[in-house]
Amino acid sequence: MANIKSAEKRILISQRNYDMNRAVRSFMRTSIKKFQLAVADGNKENAEKYLTDAFSSIDKAAKKGVIHKNQANRRKARLHKSLAAM
């Protein structure tokens, strides 16, 4: 355990940030999985709806610094490519 007050504070802050980042990442992954399930079922209407949700969650994660902006663009490109292949 930390002996210095500032170190104790940093531990609390880093734990809070970890929890927030994990929640954002989990929400992003869930929205991507919903889209992928819609694509696997062949339901294009649902896939298009879930695609916009997935794009939104990916952009939010990139904006908050949870993932890199290039990773966000790469993920969105791959999702869009899978929709176009339907």
Secondary structure in CASP SS format (residue, H / E / C, confidence):
PFRMAT SS
TARGET T0000
AUTHOR 0000-0000-0000
METHOD secondary structure of the structure
MODEL  1
M C 1.00
A C 1.00
N C 1.00
I C 1.00
K H 1.00
S H 1.00
A H 1.00
E H 1.00
K H 1.00
R H 1.00
I H 1.00
L H 1.00
I H 1.00
S H 1.00
Q H 1.00
R H 1.00
N H 1.00
Y H 1.00
D H 1.00
M H 1.00
N H 1.00
R H 1.00
A H 1.00
V H 1.00
R H 1.00
S H 1.00
F H 1.00
M H 1.00
R H 1.00
T H 1.00
S H 1.00
I H 1.00
K H 1.00
K H 1.00
F H 1.00
Q H 1.00
L H 1.00
A H 1.00
V H 1.00
A H 1.00
D H 1.00
G C 1.00
N C 1.00
K H 1.00
E H 1.00
N H 1.00
A H 1.00
E H 1.00
K H 1.00
Y H 1.00
L H 1.00
T H 1.00
D H 1.00
A H 1.00
F H 1.00
S H 1.00
S H 1.00
I H 1.00
D H 1.00
K H 1.00
A H 1.00
A H 1.00
K H 1.00
K C 1.00
G C 1.00
V C 1.00
I C 1.00
H C 1.00
K H 1.00
N H 1.00
Q H 1.00
A H 1.00
N H 1.00
R H 1.00
R H 1.00
K H 1.00
A H 1.00
R H 1.00
L H 1.00
H H 1.00
K H 1.00
S H 1.00
L H 1.00
A H 1.00
A C 1.00
M C 1.00
END
